[in-house]
């Protein structure tokens, strides 16, 4: 049994779940419309490999401060069903099933918040969901994060934390991502795959001889 690590945004789904969620909140009058343009500017830095993820999360979590986890879970379940499900790539679903039939341990790992990743991990039948954790006080969200962010090197750190004590953890492992921000994870696995890769990752994959897969809706 090997680990199979799947990125979510632009890998398994067409689009970015955090950006789509913000648009969803704006449409439902749960967040101010002006946040969308600012978030898009931050995402351009992400694609350049220059994003400050702490800053991005603090900004995008503002509308959730003071909300309960139960409320958020209900909202995000509806969002995942109504918005994200139709954006799943069939090839990605088939690859997940390929790993499931092999008996591999399926992990959905993302730099999006746990509120967005958890319903998708459940929908996809993943064994684990690894995401940026949300802070709370007395059952209410603070609008801040906690712990190691599952971003860049943080994804490798979070996998090591999740499976602490397991021998030969990375041996035979698989990884799938579209982003050069996930190079630390892809370099850690035994079988890296560039899926719908951004230009910087496509170049790296070509130089390193990694498979490049194009998934379509």
N, C-alpha and C positions, 0 to 999 in steps of 0.2 A: 504494500500500500504506500503510495507516494502522495505528497502534497500537490494539489493543483490550485494555483493562485490566479484568480481572475480579477483584473481591474474592472470597474463598472462603467464609468463615463467614457463615451466614445470607443469603448471596447466591446462591451456586451449590449450597450444601448447607443442609439444614434442621438447624440446630444449630451449635455452636461446636466446631471440631476440637480445640482445646486442652483444653476442658472434658471432651469425650468421651474424649480420650486419657488424661487423668488418671483418669477413672472406669475405663478399660480397664486402666491400670496397677494401680489398687487391686484390681480384680477378679482380676488375675493375681498379686497379692501382690508387686508390684514397687514399690509406694508405700504409705505408711501411710494408712489410711482417714480419719484426721482431716484430711488435706489437702483433701478435697473441700469441706467446709463453709467453710474459709478461702478457698479459691479462688473459691467462689460469692460470697463477700463482696467479693472483689476485682473480680469481673465486674460486680457491681452498680455499682461505681465507674466501670467502663468505659462502661456504658450511660448514666451521668450525665456522661461526658466528663471524669472526674476521675482516671482511672487513671494511676499511675506505672508505665509499661511496664517500665522497668528492674527495679523491685521485683517486679513480677508474674513476669517471666521468671526472675529469680534464685530465686524461691520455687518455681515449677513445674518448674524444671530440676534441683532438688536430687536427685531420685531417679536422674538420669542421670550424675551426677558419677562418674568412674572407669570408665564403660562405654566400649566401643569403638564407633566409627562403624559398623563392620560389623554388630555386634549390634543397634544401634539401627535401622539400615536394614532389617534383617530383621523386626524387631518392627513397625516402622511400615508396611512393605509389607503385612503381614498385617492390621494395624489398618485400613488404607485399604480393603483388599478386603472385610473382614468387617463393618466398621462404617460407613465413610463412603460407599462406593459406593451403597448402598441409599438414602442420604439426598440424592442428587443430584436437583435439580429438572429434569424433562424439558424445560421451557421454556428453562432455562439451557443445556442441551446443544444444543438447537436453535439458540439464539443463537450459540453457539460455532461451529456448523457454518455458519451464515449468514456469519460473518466469515471462516471458512476458505475458503468458496467465493469470497468477494471477494478473497482473497489477502492479507488483513490479517495483521499480526504479533500473535500471541496471547500475552498475558502474564497469568499467574496471579500476583496480588500480594496478599500477606496480612501481617497483623501476628502471625501464628502463626509458630512456629519452622520452620526449613528441613526438619527431619526429618519434619514433617507435610505441608508444602506440596510437597516434591519428588515423593513418590509420587502425589499428586493431579495435579500438572502432567503427569507421565508418563501417567497413566491417561486424562487429558483430551486428550492430544496437543498440549499447549501448546508454543509455541516457547521460552518462558522461564518460569521460576518465580522470583519475588522474595519473599524471606521474611527473618525475623530469623535472622542467622547465629549458629551455635554455636561457642564457643571450644573449642580442644583443645590439649593438650600431649602430645607424643610418642605421638600416635595415640589418646589417651584424652580424653574430654570432661571439661571442668572444671566444668560446671554454670553457666557464665557465657556471656554473649553477646559478640560483637565487631562492630565497624563501626557504621554508621548503622542504627538500628532502622527497619524499614519500617512506621512507625506515624505517623499524622497527616501532618505536613509531610515526615516521613522517607520516605514513599512517593514523593513527587515527587522528592526528592533521590536516591533509589535508582534511579529511572527515568532521571534525568539522568546518573547515573554509568554505568549499564548501556549507555546509548546515546550516550555522550560523543562529540562531534564530528559527530553527525548533524544536518544542517541541517533546519530546520522540523520538529523532532521531534514537537511537539504538534499540528501542523496536521492537521485532519481526524480527530483521535483520538477514541476512544470510551472511556467509563468506566462501570462498573456496580458499585454498592455499596448496602448496606442501612443504613450507619452514618453518623451525623454526624461521627464521627471521620475519615471519608474526605472531608470537604468540601474540603480542600486539593487532593486528587487530582481530585475532580469539577469543581472550578473551573478546573483546569489543562487538562482535555480540551475538545475542541470540541463533543462530544456526550455530556453527562452523563446518566445514567439512575439513578433511585432505584428499587431493587428490594426489595420487601418492606420498605419503609423504617421505621426506628424513628421515633417521633413527631417528634423534633427535625429529622430529615432530611426527613420528609414535609412539615413546615411550610416548610422552606427551599425544597424542590422546588416547592411550590405558589407561593411568592412569586416564584421565579425562572423559573417556567414550564417546569421540567424534566419529562420524561416520568416517570410513576410506574407501575411494573409490579408486578403481584402474581403471583408464581410459586408453584405448588403441587405437592406430591408426588402 
